[in-house]
Amino acid sequence: MNKATLSATALVSALTLGLPLAPTALASPSDRGLSRAHEPHRSGHSIPFTEATVTAGSDGSYTLNWKAEGVRRVEIRAHGRVVARGGATGRAVVSGLPAADRQWFRFDADRGRGLELADRLVRLSGTVNLRDAGGYRTEDGRWVRMGEVYRSDALDRLTPEDRAKLRRLGVRTVFDLRMEDERAKAPDRVPAGADYVVADVFAGSGAFQQLPRTPAEAERMMVDAEKSMVSGEGGKKAYRQVLDGIAEDDARSVLFHCTAGKDRTGWAGAALLTALGVPRETVMADYLASNTYRKAANDAVLGQLPPAQAAVYKPLLDVRPEYLNSGYDEVGTAYGSFDRYLKDALGIDHRELKRLREDLLVG
């Protein structure tokens, strides 16, 4: 095995389940600032928007898309002024906005409540997969607030500017889902004043200590890992810590992360969104988005490897529907229903679930 292969193998191990090899750096995207004041929970009419997204372009523009039921006019504001208008369905590209840590847009229709949205991806120098867990519509027509909960890859490469932006974003609690050796090799750099909480998903499992030899072994490793996240003692304790922390901390933002921000973090995000009532297909799309956000980094790893090795390691770098579905299948097998999983494994009963939804949902 040559030097390049060793380096890439080490990186693969660090990016997935924390296998015991030294990590290697990857290039990260450019900065974009972060800032948002939390929107207060207000009573009122339901939100007419069935779809609404903000997507940042590489040229500094923002593409806004929306659909709203039973309305005639939609106005979208940024920095206190109207930047787009349209009917019940629309698309607009907005450019030339003043510099901001994070660009927020207010979607308002001629009836019902409005939405405050930003691009989901938070671009920092030291991460490639830090994104907002909110901005999704639930099955009952409410929306998950943005600016409250964030999911990320490892924080060990954050620059001082990155940490300052996260502080302005309001991140005051960081949950680290990684194993002990991962934390020792690449300790987090958290925003000043933030509480740092270890929530080791695989604590005490003794698993994931060897690299797979075939693509099938790699796929089985990922499926088995997902099941362990659901029913393993470390997973139950870790995800209980995260959901409890989110439920109890309604005055500041929470961030949870692992190494790549896709597997352990992926189940944390899926469990949260499912608990909030987000449709399963939406949860799956959010989970699979790591393939998009991590594409450049993953391609760089695979490009260093001989084709046979790349075929083995690709399943470790991917997120795939069968991985997340194995977690849901384990919920059904071990607990019978997702509500029972929340209650029996994570200690979230009906009262606590209601509180969580009241804090994180609008509409």
C-alpha positions in Angstrom: 0.0 0.0 0.0 1.5 3.3 -1.0 1.6 6.6 1.0 -1.4 8.1 -0.8 -3.5 5.0 -0.1 -2.6 5.0 3.5 -3.5 8.7 3.8 -6.8 8.1 2.0 -7.6 5.1 4.1 -6.9 7.0 7.3 -9.2 9.7 6.1 -12.0 7.3 5.3 -11.8 5.9 8.8 -12.0 9.3 10.4 -14.9 10.4 8.3 -17.3 7.5 9.0 -17.4 5.4 12.2 -14.3 6.5 13.9 -12.1 3.5 13.0 -8.7 3.8 14.7 -6.6 5.4 12.1 -5.2 9.0 12.0 -7.3 11.6 10.1 -6.1 13.7 7.2 -7.3 17.2 6.2 -9.6 18.0 3.3 -10.1 21.3 1.7 -13.2 23.2 2.9 -15.5 25.7 1.2 -15.3 29.4 1.7 -16.8 31.4 4.6 -20.3 32.7 4.8 -21.5 34.6 7.9 -24.1 33.4 10.4 -26.5 35.5 12.4 -30.1 35.3 13.5 -32.3 36.5 16.3 -34.7 33.8 17.3 -38.3 34.4 16.2 -40.8 34.4 19.1 -43.6 31.9 19.2 -46.8 33.7 18.2 -50.3 32.6 18.0 -52.3 33.2 14.8 -53.5 31.6 11.6 -51.8 28.6 10.0 -49.0 28.9 7.5 -50.2 28.7 3.9 -46.9 27.8 2.4 -46.6 24.1 1.5 -43.1 24.6 0.0 -40.5 27.4 0.6 -36.7 27.3 0.2 -33.7 29.6 0.0 -30.7 28.5 -1.9 -27.5 30.5 -2.0 -25.5 30.7 -5.2 -21.8 30.8 -5.6 -22.1 34.3 -7.1 -23.7 35.8 -3.9 -27.3 35.5 -5.3 -30.2 33.7 -3.6 -32.8 31.6 -5.3 -36.2 31.7 -3.6 -38.9 29.1 -4.4 -42.4 28.9 -2.9 -45.9 27.4 -3.1 -48.7 28.6 -1.0 -52.3 27.3 -0.9 -55.3 29.7 -1.3 -53.4 32.9 -1.6 -53.1 35.5 -4.3 -50.0 37.5 -3.3 -46.7 36.6 -1.8 -44.0 39.1 -0.7 -40.5 38.3 0.5 -38.4 40.7 2.5 -34.8 40.9 3.5 -33.1 43.6 5.5 -36.5 45.2 6.0 -37.4 45.7 2.3 -39.3 43.7 -0.3 -36.9 41.8 -2.5 -39.4 39.6 -4.4 -43.2 39.4 -5.2 -45.3 36.8 -6.8 -48.5 34.7 -6.7 -49.3 31.4 -5.0 -46.4 29.7 -6.8 -43.2 31.5 -7.6 -39.4 31.6 -8.0 -37.1 34.6 -7.7 -33.4 35.2 -7.8 -32.2 38.0 -5.5 -28.7 39.6 -5.6 -27.0 42.7 -4.4 -28.0 42.3 -0.7 -25.9 44.0 2.0 -23.2 41.8 3.6 -24.5 39.7 6.5 -23.3 36.8 8.6 -26.3 34.9 7.3 -29.0 36.1 4.9 -32.6 35.7 6.2 -35.7 36.1 4.2 -39.3 36.7 5.4 -42.0 34.9 3.3 -45.4 36.5 3.8 -48.7 35.8 2.0 -51.9 37.8 1.9 -53.3 35.5 4.6 -51.9 33.3 7.4 -48.6 33.4 9.1 -45.2 34.0 7.5 -42.0 32.1 7.5 -38.4 33.2 8.2 -35.9 31.1 6.2 -32.3 31.0 5.2 -30.1 28.8 3.1 -29.8 25.5 5.0 -26.1 25.1 4.6 -23.9 27.1 6.9 -20.6 27.7 5.2 -17.5 27.9 7.5 -13.8 27.5 6.7 -13.5 24.5 9.0 -16.6 22.4 8.1 -18.3 21.1 4.9 -21.5 19.7 6.3 -22.8 22.2 8.9 -26.5 22.9 8.3 -29.7 24.0 9.9 -32.0 21.2 11.0 -35.1 23.4 10.5 -37.0 24.8 7.6 -39.1 21.7 7.0 -42.9 21.3 6.9 -44.6 18.8 9.1 -47.5 16.5 8.2 -49.9 18.8 10.0 -48.8 21.9 8.2 -46.5 23.4 10.7 -42.9 24.3 10.1 -39.7 23.5 12.0 -38.1 26.7 13.0 -34.7 27.6 11.6 -31.9 29.0 13.7 -32.6 26.7 16.6 -30.8 23.4 16.0 -27.8 22.6 13.8 -26.1 19.4 12.7 -22.4 19.3 11.6 -19.3 17.4 10.8 -16.3 17.6 13.2 -15.5 21.0 14.7 -11.7 20.4 15.2 -10.8 22.6 12.2 -12.9 25.7 13.0 -11.0 28.9 12.7 -11.4 31.8 15.2 -13.6 33.5 12.7 -15.8 30.3 12.4 -16.2 30.2 16.2 -17.1 33.8 16.4 -19.8 33.3 13.7 -21.2 30.3 15.6 -21.3 32.4 18.7 -23.2 35.2 16.9 -25.5 32.4 15.6 -26.4 31.7 19.2 -24.8 28.3 19.5 -24.2 27.8 23.2 -24.5 24.0 23.5 -22.4 21.5 21.5 -23.1 17.7 21.6 -20.1 15.6 20.5 -21.3 12.2 19.3 -17.9 10.8 18.5 -15.9 8.1 20.3 -13.1 8.7 22.8 -10.2 8.1 20.3 -11.8 10.5 17.8 -12.2 13.2 20.4 -8.6 12.7 21.6 -7.1 12.9 18.1 -9.3 15.9 16.9 -10.7 17.8 19.9 -13.5 20.2 19.2 -13.0 23.9 19.0 -16.3 25.3 20.3 -17.5 28.9 20.4 -16.5 30.9 23.4 -18.9 30.4 26.3 -20.5 27.3 24.8 -21.2 24.2 26.9 -19.5 21.1 25.5 -21.3 17.8 26.1 -19.9 14.4 25.2 -22.7 12.1 23.9 -20.7 9.1 22.6 -23.1 7.0 20.5 -20.8 3.9 20.4 -19.5 4.2 24.0 -18.7 0.7 25.3 -19.7 -1.0 22.1 -16.2 -2.3 21.2 -17.4 -2.3 17.6 -16.1 -0.8 14.4 -12.4 -1.5 15.0 -11.6 -3.0 11.6 -12.0 -1.8 8.0 -14.1 -3.8 5.6 -12.5 -6.0 2.9 -15.3 -5.9 0.3 -18.1 -3.5 -0.7 -20.7 -5.9 0.7 -18.9 -5.9 4.1 -18.8 -2.1 4.0 -22.5 -1.9 3.4 -23.2 -4.4 6.1 -21.1 -2.4 8.5 -23.1 0.7 7.8 -26.4 -1.1 8.2 -25.3 -2.7 11.5 -24.0 0.6 12.8 -27.4 2.2 12.2 -29.1 -0.5 14.1 -26.6 -0.1 17.0 -27.4 3.6 17.1 -31.1 2.8 17.7 -30.9 -0.1 20.2 -27.3 0.0 21.6 -26.9 1.3 25.1 -24.5 4.0 24.0 -26.9 5.2 21.3 -29.9 5.3 23.6 -28.0 7.3 26.2 -26.4 9.7 23.6 -29.6 10.5 21.7 -31.5 10.9 25.0 -28.9 13.5 26.0 -29.3 15.4 22.7 -33.1 15.4 22.6 -33.2 16.4 26.3 -30.8 19.2 25.6 -32.8 20.5 22.7 -36.0 20.3 24.7 -34.6 22.0 27.8 -32.6 24.7 26.0 -35.2 26.8 24.3 -33.4 30.1 24.7 -30.3 29.4 22.7 -29.2 27.3 19.7 -27.9 23.7 20.0 -25.5 21.9 17.7 -24.8 18.2 17.5 -22.1 16.5 15.4 -19.9 13.5 14.7 -16.9 13.2 12.4 -18.5 13.4 8.9 -21.9 14.7 10.1 -23.8 12.0 8.3 -24.2 8.8 10.2 -24.5 9.3 14.0 -25.5 12.9 13.3 -27.8 11.6 10.5 -29.8 9.5 13.0 -29.9 12.3 15.5 -31.4 14.6 12.8 -33.8 11.9 11.6 -35.0 11.1 15.1 -35.6 14.8 15.8 -37.5 15.5 12.6 -39.5 12.3 12.9 -40.5 13.3 16.5 -41.6 16.7 15.3 -43.9 15.1 12.6 -41.9 15.8 9.5 -42.9 13.3 6.7 -40.6 10.3 6.3 -39.7 11.2 2.7 -38.6 14.7 3.8 -36.5 13.2 6.6 -34.9 10.9 4.0 -34.1 13.8 1.7 -32.4 15.7 4.6 -30.4 12.6 5.5 -29.3 12.0 1.8 -28.3 15.7 1.5 -24.9 14.8 3.1 -24.1 13.1 -0.3 -24.4 16.5 -1.9 -22.6 18.6 0.8 -19.8 16.0 1.1 -19.4 15.3 -2.6 -16.2 17.2 -3.2 -14.5 15.8 0.0 -15.6 12.3 -0.8 -14.5 12.5 -4.4 -11.1 13.7 -3.2 -10.7 10.7 -1.0 -11.8 8.1 -3.6 -9.7 9.8 -6.2 -6.5 8.8 -4.3 -7.4 5.2 -4.2 -7.0 2.3 -6.6 -10.4 1.4 -8.1 -10.8 -1.8 -6.1 -10.2 0.0 -2.8 -12.4 2.9 -3.8 -15.2 0.4 -4.4 -14.7 -0.9 -0.8 -14.6 2.5 0.8 -17.3 4.3 -1.1 -20.2 2.7 1.0 -18.5 4.1 4.1 -18.4 7.6 2.6 -22.0 7.5 1.3 -25.3 7.9 3.0 -27.9 5.6 1.4 -31.6 4.9 1.9 -31.0 1.4 3.1 -28.8 2.7 6.0 -31.4 5.1 7.4 -34.2 2.5 6.7 -32.3 0.0 8.8 -32.6 2.4 11.7 -36.3 2.7 11.2 -36.6 -1.1 10.9 -34.7 -1.5 14.1 -37.2 0.9 15.8 -40.0 -1.3 14.6 -38.4 -4.5 15.7 -37.1 -3.4 19.1 -39.9 -1.0 20.1 -42.9 -1.5 17.9 -43.4 2.1 17.0 -41.5 5.4 16.9 -43.5 6.8 19.8 -42.4 3.8 21.9 -38.8 4.3 20.8 -39.0 7.9 22.0 -40.5 6.9 25.3 -38.7 3.7 26.1 -35.3 4.3 24.6 -35.0 8.1 24.8 -37.3 8.9 27.7 -39.4 11.4 25.7 -43.0 10.9 26.9 -46.1 12.6 25.5 -45.7 15.7 27.7 -42.1 16.2 26.8 -42.8 15.6 23.1 -45.6 18.2 23.2 -43.1 20.7 24.8 -40.5 19.9 22.1 -43.0 20.6 19.4 -44.2 23.8 21.0 -40.6 25.1 21.2 -39.5 24.1 17.7 -42.6 24.3 15.5 -44.4 27.3 14.2 -47.8 27.5 12.6 
